[in-house]
Amino acid sequence: MSLQDDLNAVRRNLDELTRKVERLELQAGRRPAAGPRTGSAPPDPSRMVTVPDTPYDSSLWTDTDDEGLGARDRRAP
């Protein structure tokens, strides 16, 4: 198969999965989730959270390790 054939097969499978999920949501009595193909409603402002641009207090990070980098006082293996 060529790359384009693979991509077309993936697209067909994804479309079929989307249809089946929408059908299951309808059977469960839920409204189908709005996706990129069906459009979506504007966000509800009451559910939005404002994130300030001010820097966090540096004391929040006292005695923390950089995740994935290890502890500050040790070297990586």
PDB file of N, CA, C and O in Angstrom, chain B, residues numbered from 101:
ATOM      1  N   MET B 101       0.836  -1.188   0.000  1.00  0.00           N
ATOM      2  CA  MET B 101       0.000   0.000   0.000  1.00  0.00           C
ATOM      3  C   MET B 101       0.879   1.249   0.000  1.00  0.00           C
ATOM      4  O   MET B 101       1.960   1.273   0.588  1.00  0.00           O
ATOM      5  N   SER B 102       0.396   2.253  -0.657  1.00  0.00           N
ATOM      6  CA  SER B 102       1.118   3.515  -0.650  1.00  0.00           C
ATOM      7  C   SER B 102       0.721   4.317   0.588  1.00  0.00           C
ATOM      8  O   SER B 102      -0.243   3.991   1.280  1.00  0.00           O
ATOM      9  N   LEU B 103       1.470   5.347   0.839  1.00  0.00           N
ATOM     10  CA  LEU B 103       1.178   6.209   1.983  1.00  0.00           C
ATOM     11  C   LEU B 103      -0.215   6.815   1.852  1.00  0.00           C
ATOM     12  O   LEU B 103      -0.949   6.913   2.836  1.00  0.00           O
ATOM     13  N   GLN B 104      -0.578   7.221   0.638  1.00  0.00           N
ATOM     14  CA  GLN B 104      -1.897   7.822   0.421  1.00  0.00           C
ATOM     15  C   GLN B 104      -3.007   6.809   0.697  1.00  0.00           C
ATOM     16  O   GLN B 104      -4.041   7.167   1.262  1.00  0.00           O
ATOM     17  N   ASP B 105      -2.806   5.556   0.307  1.00  0.00           N
ATOM     18  CA  ASP B 105      -3.798   4.514   0.588  1.00  0.00           C
ATOM     19  C   ASP B 105      -3.948   4.315   2.093  1.00  0.00           C
ATOM     20  O   ASP B 105      -5.059   4.164   2.601  1.00  0.00           O
ATOM     21  N   ASP B 106      -2.822   4.316   2.799  1.00  0.00           N
ATOM     22  CA  ASP B 106      -2.861   4.175   4.254  1.00  0.00           C
ATOM     23  C   ASP B 106      -3.622   5.336   4.890  1.00  0.00           C
ATOM     24  O   ASP B 106      -4.445   5.130   5.782  1.00  0.00           O
ATOM     25  N   LEU B 107      -3.346   6.551   4.431  1.00  0.00           N
ATOM     26  CA  LEU B 107      -4.030   7.722   4.982  1.00  0.00           C
ATOM     27  C   LEU B 107      -5.528   7.667   4.705  1.00  0.00           C
ATOM     28  O   LEU B 107      -6.335   8.021   5.565  1.00  0.00           O
ATOM     29  N   ASN B 108      -5.897   7.230   3.518  1.00  0.00           N
ATOM     30  CA  ASN B 108      -7.322   7.108   3.188  1.00  0.00           C
ATOM     31  C   ASN B 108      -7.997   6.061   4.069  1.00  0.00           C
ATOM     32  O   ASN B 108      -9.124   6.267   4.519  1.00  0.00           O
ATOM     33  N   ALA B 109      -7.322   4.944   4.320  1.00  0.00           N
ATOM     34  CA  ALA B 109      -7.873   3.904   5.182  1.00  0.00           C
ATOM     35  C   ALA B 109      -8.050   4.417   6.600  1.00  0.00           C
ATOM     36  O   ALA B 109      -9.063   4.134   7.239  1.00  0.00           O
ATOM     37  N   VAL B 110      -7.076   5.170   7.101  1.00  0.00           N
ATOM     38  CA  VAL B 110      -7.173   5.747   8.441  1.00  0.00           C
ATOM     39  C   VAL B 110      -8.343   6.718   8.504  1.00  0.00           C
ATOM     40  O   VAL B 110      -9.099   6.713   9.476  1.00  0.00           O
ATOM     41  N   ARG B 111      -8.502   7.548   7.486  1.00  0.00           N
ATOM     42  CA  ARG B 111      -9.610   8.516   7.447  1.00  0.00           C
ATOM     43  C   ARG B 111     -10.957   7.789   7.468  1.00  0.00           C
ATOM     44  O   ARG B 111     -11.866   8.190   8.196  1.00  0.00           O
ATOM     45  N   ARG B 112     -11.090   6.711   6.665  1.00  0.00           N
ATOM     46  CA  ARG B 112     -12.346   5.952   6.645  1.00  0.00           C
ATOM     47  C   ARG B 112     -12.637   5.341   8.012  1.00  0.00           C
ATOM     48  O   ARG B 112     -13.766   5.398   8.499  1.00  0.00           O
ATOM     49  N   ASN B 113     -11.611   4.756   8.624  1.00  0.00           N
ATOM     50  CA  ASN B 113     -11.799   4.152   9.947  1.00  0.00           C
ATOM     51  C   ASN B 113     -12.167   5.193  10.992  1.00  0.00           C
ATOM     52  O   ASN B 113     -13.011   4.942  11.853  1.00  0.00           O
ATOM     53  N   LEU B 114     -11.544   6.348  10.919  1.00  0.00           N
ATOM     54  CA  LEU B 114     -11.856   7.418  11.864  1.00  0.00           C
ATOM     55  C   LEU B 114     -13.281   7.926  11.665  1.00  0.00           C
ATOM     56  O   LEU B 114     -13.991   8.179  12.638  1.00  0.00           O
ATOM     57  N   ASP B 115     -13.697   8.075  10.422  1.00  0.00           N
ATOM     58  CA  ASP B 115     -15.071   8.498  10.148  1.00  0.00           C
ATOM     59  C   ASP B 115     -16.073   7.474  10.673  1.00  0.00           C
ATOM     60  O   ASP B 115     -17.092   7.839  11.259  1.00  0.00           O
ATOM     61  N   GLU B 116     -15.778   6.179  10.458  1.00  0.00           N
ATOM     62  CA  GLU B 116     -16.663   5.129  10.954  1.00  0.00           C
ATOM     63  C   GLU B 116     -16.724   5.139  12.480  1.00  0.00           C
ATOM     64  O   GLU B 116     -17.799   4.985  13.059  1.00  0.00           O
ATOM     65  N   LEU B 117     -15.578   5.320  13.132  1.00  0.00           N
ATOM     66  CA  LEU B 117     -15.549   5.389  14.591  1.00  0.00           C
ATOM     67  C   LEU B 117     -16.369   6.574  15.093  1.00  0.00           C
ATOM     68  O   LEU B 117     -17.112   6.446  16.066  1.00  0.00           O
ATOM     69  N   THR B 118     -16.239   7.722  14.436  1.00  0.00           N
ATOM     70  CA  THR B 118     -16.999   8.910  14.822  1.00  0.00           C
ATOM     71  C   THR B 118     -18.497   8.657  14.718  1.00  0.00           C
ATOM     72  O   THR B 118     -19.259   9.024  15.613  1.00  0.00           O
ATOM     73  N   ARG B 119     -18.915   8.031  13.629  1.00  0.00           N
ATOM     74  CA  ARG B 119     -20.349   7.730  13.452  1.00  0.00           C
ATOM     75  C   ARG B 119     -20.846   6.786  14.543  1.00  0.00           C
ATOM     76  O   ARG B 119     -21.939   6.971  15.078  1.00  0.00           O
ATOM     77  N   LYS B 120     -20.047   5.778  14.872  1.00  0.00           N
ATOM     78  CA  LYS B 120     -20.463   4.819  15.892  1.00  0.00           C
ATOM     79  C   LYS B 120     -20.534   5.460  17.275  1.00  0.00           C
ATOM     80  O   LYS B 120     -21.442   5.159  18.050  1.00  0.00           O
ATOM     81  N   VAL B 121     -19.595   6.331  17.587  1.00  0.00           N
ATOM     82  CA  VAL B 121     -19.623   7.018  18.883  1.00  0.00           C
ATOM     83  C   VAL B 121     -20.846   7.921  18.958  1.00  0.00           C
ATOM     84  O   VAL B 121     -21.522   7.956  19.986  1.00  0.00           O
ATOM     85  N   GLU B 122     -21.140   8.649  17.890  1.00  0.00           N
ATOM     86  CA  GLU B 122     -22.325   9.506  17.879  1.00  0.00           C
ATOM     87  C   GLU B 122     -23.596   8.682  18.053  1.00  0.00           C
ATOM     88  O   GLU B 122     -24.515   9.099  18.757  1.00  0.00           O
ATOM     89  N   ARG B 123     -23.651   7.511  17.414  1.00  0.00           N
ATOM     90  CA  ARG B 123     -24.822   6.649  17.547  1.00  0.00           C
ATOM     91  C   ARG B 123     -24.954   6.153  18.992  1.00  0.00           C
ATOM     92  O   ARG B 123     -26.057   6.125  19.539  1.00  0.00           O
ATOM     93  N   LEU B 124     -23.840   5.763  19.605  1.00  0.00           N
ATOM     94  CA  LEU B 124     -23.875   5.328  20.996  1.00  0.00           C
ATOM     95  C   LEU B 124     -24.314   6.448  21.930  1.00  0.00           C
ATOM     96  O   LEU B 124     -25.065   6.211  22.876  1.00  0.00           O
ATOM     97  N   GLU B 125     -23.846   7.668  21.668  1.00  0.00           N
ATOM     98  CA  GLU B 125     -24.257   8.800  22.500  1.00  0.00           C
ATOM     99  C   GLU B 125     -25.751   9.052  22.373  1.00  0.00           C
ATOM    100  O   GLU B 125     -26.413   9.371  23.362  1.00  0.00           O
ATOM    101  N   LEU B 126     -26.282   8.913  21.181  1.00  0.00           N
ATOM    102  CA  LEU B 126     -27.724   9.092  20.995  1.00  0.00           C
ATOM    103  C   LEU B 126     -28.505   7.999  21.705  1.00  0.00           C
ATOM    104  O   LEU B 126     -29.545   8.266  22.307  1.00  0.00           O
ATOM    105  N   GLN B 127     -28.009   6.770  21.635  1.00  0.00           N
ATOM    106  CA  GLN B 127     -28.690   5.659  22.308  1.00  0.00           C
ATOM    107  C   GLN B 127     -28.645   5.826  23.818  1.00  0.00           C
ATOM    108  O   GLN B 127     -29.568   5.409  24.518  1.00  0.00           O
ATOM    109  N   ALA B 128     -27.583   6.431  24.322  1.00  0.00           N
ATOM    110  CA  ALA B 128     -27.452   6.638  25.760  1.00  0.00           C
ATOM    111  C   ALA B 128     -28.233   7.864  26.223  1.00  0.00           C
ATOM    112  O   ALA B 128     -28.271   8.164  27.416  1.00  0.00           O
ATOM    113  N   GLY B 129     -28.849   8.564  25.292  1.00  0.00           N
ATOM    114  CA  GLY B 129     -29.644   9.733  25.645  1.00  0.00           C
ATOM    115  C   GLY B 129     -28.824  10.987  25.821  1.00  0.00           C
ATOM    116  O   GLY B 129     -29.287  11.974  26.392  1.00  0.00           O
ATOM    117  N   ARG B 130     -27.616  10.942  25.332  1.00  0.00           N
ATOM    118  CA  ARG B 130     -26.753  12.131  25.427  1.00  0.00           C
ATOM    119  C   ARG B 130     -26.716  12.820  24.088  1.00  0.00           C
ATOM    120  O   ARG B 130     -26.894  12.213  23.032  1.00  0.00           O
ATOM    121  N   ARG B 131     -26.481  14.097  24.171  1.00  0.00           N
ATOM    122  CA  ARG B 131     -26.330  14.887  22.963  1.00  0.00           C
ATOM    123  C   ARG B 131     -24.939  14.616  22.406  1.00  0.00           C
ATOM    124  O   ARG B 131     -23.982  14.623  23.179  1.00  0.00           O
ATOM    125  N   PRO B 132     -24.775  14.376  21.108  1.00  0.00           N
ATOM    126  CA  PRO B 132     -23.455  14.138  20.554  1.00  0.00           C
ATOM    127  C   PRO B 132     -22.546  15.347  20.762  1.00  0.00           C
ATOM    128  O   PRO B 132     -22.984  16.495  20.676  1.00  0.00           O
ATOM    129  N   ALA B 133     -21.297  15.071  21.031  1.00  0.00           N
ATOM    130  CA  ALA B 133     -20.326  16.146  21.222  1.00  0.00           C
ATOM    131  C   ALA B 133     -20.112  16.858  19.902  1.00  0.00           C
ATOM    132  O   ALA B 133     -20.007  16.224  18.852  1.00  0.00           O
ATOM    133  N   ALA B 134     -20.049  18.170  19.959  1.00  0.00           N
ATOM    134  CA  ALA B 134     -19.801  18.951  18.747  1.00  0.00           C
ATOM    135  C   ALA B 134     -18.346  18.812  18.369  1.00  0.00           C
ATOM    136  O   ALA B 134     -17.453  19.049  19.182  1.00  0.00           O
ATOM    137  N   GLY B 135     -18.119  18.432  17.150  1.00  0.00           N
ATOM    138  CA  GLY B 135     -16.754  18.255  16.672  1.00  0.00           C
ATOM    139  C   GLY B 135     -16.456  19.237  15.574  1.00  0.00           C
ATOM    140  O   GLY B 135     -17.280  20.100  15.271  1.00  0.00           O
ATOM    141  N   PRO B 136     -15.301  19.123  14.978  1.00  0.00           N
ATOM    142  CA  PRO B 136     -14.918  20.065  13.937  1.00  0.00           C
ATOM    143  C   PRO B 136     -15.814  19.982  12.709  1.00  0.00           C
ATOM    144  O   PRO B 136     -15.940  20.960  11.972  1.00  0.00           O
ATOM    145  N   ARG B 137     -16.437  18.829  12.476  1.00  0.00           N
ATOM    146  CA  ARG B 137     -17.274  18.699  11.287  1.00  0.00           C
ATOM    147  C   ARG B 137     -18.695  19.185  11.520  1.00  0.00           C
ATOM    148  O   ARG B 137     -19.359  19.630  10.584  1.00  0.00           O
ATOM    149  N   THR B 138     -19.165  19.105  12.752  1.00  0.00           N
ATOM    150  CA  THR B 138     -20.543  19.500  13.030  1.00  0.00           C
ATOM    151  C   THR B 138     -20.643  20.935  13.519  1.00  0.00           C
ATOM    152  O   THR B 138     -21.747  21.448  13.707  1.00  0.00           O
ATOM    153  N   GLY B 139     -19.508  21.590  13.728  1.00  0.00           N
ATOM    154  CA  GLY B 139     -19.520  22.937  14.274  1.00  0.00           C
ATOM    155  C   GLY B 139     -19.591  22.873  15.780  1.00  0.00           C
ATOM    156  O   GLY B 139     -19.840  21.814  16.356  1.00  0.00           O
ATOM    157  N   SER B 140     -19.375  23.987  16.406  1.00  0.00           N
ATOM    158  CA  SER B 140     -19.444  23.993  17.861  1.00  0.00           C
ATOM    159  C   SER B 140     -20.001  25.325  18.335  1.00  0.00           C
ATOM    160  O   SER B 140     -19.885  26.350  17.663  1.00  0.00           O
ATOM    161  N   ALA B 141     -20.599  25.277  19.495  1.00  0.00           N
ATOM    162  CA  ALA B 141     -21.167  26.478  20.089  1.00  0.00           C
ATOM    163  C   ALA B 141     -20.041  27.315  20.691  1.00  0.00           C
ATOM    164  O   ALA B 141     -18.992  26.777  21.043  1.00  0.00           O
ATOM    165  N   PRO B 142     -20.249  28.615  20.810  1.00  0.00           N
ATOM    166  CA  PRO B 142     -19.215  29.438  21.444  1.00  0.00           C
ATOM    167  C   PRO B 142     -19.038  29.031  22.900  1.00  0.00           C
ATOM    168  O   PRO B 142     -19.986  28.549  23.519  1.00  0.00           O
ATOM    169  N   PRO B 143     -17.846  29.213  23.461  1.00  0.00           N
ATOM    170  CA  PRO B 143     -17.608  28.802  24.843  1.00  0.00           C
ATOM    171  C   PRO B 143     -18.477  29.594  25.812  1.00  0.00           C
ATOM    172  O   PRO B 143     -18.794  30.761  25.583  1.00  0.00           O
ATOM    173  N   ASP B 144     -18.850  28.934  26.887  1.00  0.00           N
ATOM    174  CA  ASP B 144     -19.657  29.556  27.932  1.00  0.00           C
ATOM    175  C   ASP B 144     -18.726  30.369  28.833  1.00  0.00           C
ATOM    176  O   ASP B 144     -17.879  29.785  29.508  1.00  0.00           O
ATOM    177  N   PRO B 145     -18.858  31.703  28.864  1.00  0.00           N
ATOM    178  CA  PRO B 145     -17.947  32.535  29.658  1.00  0.00           C
ATOM    179  C   PRO B 145     -17.949  32.196  31.140  1.00  0.00           C
ATOM    180  O   PRO B 145     -16.944  32.417  31.816  1.00  0.00           O
ATOM    181  N   SER B 146     -19.057  31.662  31.667  1.00  0.00           N
ATOM    182  CA  SER B 146     -19.101  31.351  33.093  1.00  0.00           C
ATOM    183  C   SER B 146     -18.217  30.153  33.438  1.00  0.00           C
ATOM    184  O   SER B 146     -17.890  29.955  34.608  1.00  0.00           O
ATOM    185  N   ARG B 147     -17.825  29.355  32.452  1.00  0.00           N
ATOM    186  CA  ARG B 147     -16.977  28.185  32.704  1.00  0.00           C
ATOM    187  C   ARG B 147     -15.511  28.459  32.383  1.00  0.00           C
ATOM    188  O   ARG B 147     -14.665  27.585  32.571  1.00  0.00           O
ATOM    189  N   MET B 148     -15.207  29.643  31.908  1.00  0.00           N
ATOM    190  CA  MET B 148     -13.829  29.979  31.550  1.00  0.00           C
ATOM    191  C   MET B 148     -13.066  30.450  32.779  1.00  0.00           C
ATOM    192  O   MET B 148     -13.629  31.098  33.661  1.00  0.00           O
ATOM    193  N   VAL B 149     -11.792  30.124  32.830  1.00  0.00           N
ATOM    194  CA  VAL B 149     -10.935  30.507  33.941  1.00  0.00           C
ATOM    195  C   VAL B 149      -9.879  31.464  33.415  1.00  0.00           C
ATOM    196  O   VAL B 149      -9.220  31.183  32.414  1.00  0.00           O
ATOM    197  N   THR B 150      -9.723  32.584  34.084  1.00  0.00           N
ATOM    198  CA  THR B 150      -8.710  33.552  33.686  1.00  0.00           C
ATOM    199  C   THR B 150      -7.386  33.179  34.334  1.00  0.00           C
ATOM    200  O   THR B 150      -7.309  32.985  35.547  1.00  0.00           O
ATOM    201  N   VAL B 151      -6.352  33.082  33.518  1.00  0.00           N
ATOM    202  CA  VAL B 151      -5.016  32.763  34.020  1.00  0.00           C
ATOM    203  C   VAL B 151      -4.203  34.051  33.969  1.00  0.00           C
ATOM    204  O   VAL B 151      -4.021  34.624  32.895  1.00  0.00           O
ATOM    205  N   PRO B 152      -3.714  34.510  35.113  1.00  0.00           N
ATOM    206  CA  PRO B 152      -2.980  35.779  35.126  1.00  0.00           C
ATOM    207  C   PRO B 152      -1.628  35.654  34.420  1.00  0.00           C
ATOM    208  O   PRO B 152      -1.044  34.573  34.345  1.00  0.00           O
ATOM    209  N   ASP B 153      -1.152  36.784  33.908  1.00  0.00           N
ATOM    210  CA  ASP B 153       0.142  36.832  33.237  1.00  0.00           C
ATOM    211  C   ASP B 153       1.286  37.048  34.215  1.00  0.00           C
ATOM    212  O   ASP B 153       2.452  36.960  33.828  1.00  0.00           O
ATOM    213  N   THR B 154       0.979  37.324  35.451  1.00  0.00           N
ATOM    214  CA  THR B 154       2.028  37.589  36.429  1.00  0.00           C
ATOM    215  C   THR B 154       2.775  36.295  36.757  1.00  0.00           C
ATOM    216  O   THR B 154       2.176  35.219  36.751  1.00  0.00           O
ATOM    217  N   PRO B 155       4.065  36.388  37.040  1.00  0.00           N
ATOM    218  CA  PRO B 155       4.827  35.177  37.367  1.00  0.00           C
ATOM    219  C   PRO B 155       4.376  34.581  38.701  1.00  0.00           C
ATOM    220  O   PRO B 155       3.902  35.288  39.590  1.00  0.00           O
ATOM    221  N   TYR B 156       4.537  33.268  38.813  1.00  0.00           N
ATOM    222  CA  TYR B 156       4.210  32.599  40.063  1.00  0.00           C
ATOM    223  C   TYR B 156       5.233  32.971  41.126  1.00  0.00           C
ATOM    224  O   TYR B 156       6.362  33.351  40.817  1.00  0.00           O
ATOM    225  N   ASP B 157       4.826  32.857  42.361  1.00  0.00           N
ATOM    226  CA  ASP B 157       5.717  33.088  43.487  1.00  0.00           C
ATOM    227  C   ASP B 157       6.795  31.999  43.476  1.00  0.00           C
ATOM    228  O   ASP B 157       6.467  30.812  43.484  1.00  0.00           O
ATOM    229  N   SER B 158       8.063  32.380  43.458  1.00  0.00           N
ATOM    230  CA  SER B 158       9.152  31.402  43.366  1.00  0.00           C
ATOM    231  C   SER B 158       9.219  30.483  44.581  1.00  0.00           C
ATOM    232  O   SER B 158       9.823  29.413  44.503  1.00  0.00           O
ATOM    233  N   SER B 159       8.617  30.872  45.698  1.00  0.00           N
ATOM    234  CA  SER B 159       8.634  30.004  46.871  1.00  0.00           C
ATOM    235  C   SER B 159       7.804  28.735  46.648  1.00  0.00           C
ATOM    236  O   SER B 159       7.949  27.766  47.393  1.00  0.00           O
ATOM    237  N   LEU B 160       6.939  28.734  45.632  1.00  0.00           N
ATOM    238  CA  LEU B 160       6.168  27.540  45.317  1.00  0.00           C
ATOM    239  C   LEU B 160       7.067  26.402  44.853  1.00  0.00           C
ATOM    240  O   LEU B 160       6.716  25.231  44.994  1.00  0.00           O
ATOM    241  N   TRP B 161       8.223  26.745  44.302  1.00  0.00           N
ATOM    242  CA  TRP B 161       9.096  25.734  43.703  1.00  0.00           C
ATOM    243  C   TRP B 161      10.266  25.360  44.607  1.00  0.00           C
ATOM    244  O   TRP B 161      11.180  24.665  44.163  1.00  0.00           O
ATOM    245  N   THR B 162      10.262  25.795  45.844  1.00  0.00           N
ATOM    246  CA  THR B 162      11.334  25.460  46.775  1.00  0.00           C
ATOM    247  C   THR B 162      11.320  23.955  47.037  1.00  0.00           C
ATOM    248  O   THR B 162      10.258  23.358  47.211  1.00  0.00           O
ATOM    249  N   ASP B 163      12.500  23.350  47.062  1.00  0.00           N
ATOM    250  CA  ASP B 163      12.665  21.922  47.336  1.00  0.00           C
ATOM    251  C   ASP B 163      11.971  21.019  46.319  1.00  0.00           C
ATOM    252  O   ASP B 163      11.481  19.947  46.674  1.00  0.00           O
ATOM    253  N   THR B 164      11.927  21.437  45.084  1.00  0.00           N
ATOM    254  CA  THR B 164      11.340  20.587  44.046  1.00  0.00           C
ATOM    255  C   THR B 164      12.436  20.112  43.115  1.00  0.00           C
ATOM    256  O   THR B 164      13.470  20.763  42.966  1.00  0.00           O
ATOM    257  N   ASP B 165      12.200  18.985  42.498  1.00  0.00           N
ATOM    258  CA  ASP B 165      13.104  18.461  41.484  1.00  0.00           C
ATOM    259  C   ASP B 165      12.525  18.788  40.121  1.00  0.00           C
ATOM    260  O   ASP B 165      11.308  18.878  39.959  1.00  0.00           O
ATOM    261  N   ASP B 166      13.394  18.963  39.150  1.00  0.00           N
ATOM    262  CA  ASP B 166      12.927  19.160  37.787  1.00  0.00           C
ATOM    263  C   ASP B 166      12.538  17.793  37.246  1.00  0.00           C
ATOM    264  O   ASP B 166      13.386  16.922  37.058  1.00  0.00           O
ATOM    265  N   GLU B 167      11.270  17.621  37.005  1.00  0.00           N
ATOM    266  CA  GLU B 167      10.788  16.320  36.576  1.00  0.00           C
ATOM    267  C   GLU B 167      11.473  15.914  35.274  1.00  0.00           C
ATOM    268  O   GLU B 167      11.496  16.676  34.308  1.00  0.00           O
ATOM    269  N   GLY B 168      12.013  14.742  35.263  1.00  0.00           N
ATOM    270  CA  GLY B 168      12.696  14.240  34.084  1.00  0.00           C
ATOM    271  C   GLY B 168      14.162  14.603  34.047  1.00  0.00           C
ATOM    272  O   GLY B 168      14.927  14.000  33.293  1.00  0.00           O
ATOM    273  N   LEU B 169      14.573  15.579  34.847  1.00  0.00           N
ATOM    274  CA  LEU B 169      15.975  15.991  34.852  1.00  0.00           C
ATOM    275  C   LEU B 169      16.694  15.522  36.098  1.00  0.00           C
ATOM    276  O   LEU B 169      17.921  15.590  36.165  1.00  0.00           O
ATOM    277  N   GLY B 170      15.966  15.057  37.066  1.00  0.00           N
ATOM    278  CA  GLY B 170      16.577  14.574  38.290  1.00  0.00           C
ATOM    279  C   GLY B 170      16.717  15.670  39.327  1.00  0.00           C
ATOM    280  O   GLY B 170      16.309  16.812  39.114  1.00  0.00           O
ATOM    281  N   ALA B 171      17.295  15.300  40.441  1.00  0.00           N
ATOM    282  CA  ALA B 171      17.479  16.248  41.535  1.00  0.00           C
ATOM    283  C   ALA B 171      18.589  17.232  41.199  1.00  0.00           C
ATOM    284  O   ALA B 171      19.489  16.935  40.414  1.00  0.00           O
ATOM    285  N   ARG B 172      18.507  18.404  41.808  1.00  0.00           N
ATOM    286  CA  ARG B 172      19.488  19.444  41.522  1.00  0.00           C
ATOM    287  C   ARG B 172      20.899  19.100  41.998  1.00  0.00           C
ATOM    288  O   ARG B 172      21.885  19.531  41.399  1.00  0.00           O
ATOM    289  N   ASP B 173      20.990  18.319  43.082  1.00  0.00           N
ATOM    290  CA  ASP B 173      22.315  18.045  43.644  1.00  0.00           C
ATOM    291  C   ASP B 173      22.912  16.717  43.158  1.00  0.00           C
ATOM    292  O   ASP B 173      23.935  16.272  43.676  1.00  0.00           O
ATOM    293  N   ARG B 174      22.282  16.095  42.176  1.00  0.00           N
ATOM    294  CA  ARG B 174      22.803  14.829  41.653  1.00  0.00           C
ATOM    295  C   ARG B 174      22.996  14.922  40.154  1.00  0.00           C
ATOM    296  O   ARG B 174      22.379  15.751  39.485  1.00  0.00           O
ATOM    297  N   ARG B 175      23.842  14.080  39.644  1.00  0.00           N
ATOM    298  CA  ARG B 175      24.075  14.025  38.199  1.00  0.00           C
ATOM    299  C   ARG B 175      23.274  12.894  37.580  1.00  0.00           C
ATOM    300  O   ARG B 175      22.940  11.912  38.243  1.00  0.00           O
ATOM    301  N   ALA B 176      22.983  13.045  36.337  1.00  0.00           N
ATOM    302  CA  ALA B 176      22.260  11.986  35.624  1.00  0.00           C
ATOM    303  C   ALA B 176      23.198  10.805  35.418  1.00  0.00           C
ATOM    304  O   ALA B 176      24.412  10.991  35.335  1.00  0.00           O
ATOM    305  N   PRO B 177      22.658   9.599  35.335  1.00  0.00           N
ATOM    306  CA  PRO B 177      23.510   8.414  35.175  1.00  0.00           C
ATOM    307  C   PRO B 177      24.234   8.421  33.847  1.00  0.00           C
ATOM    308  O   PRO B 177      24.992   7.498  33.552  1.00  0.00           O
TER     309      PRO B 177
END
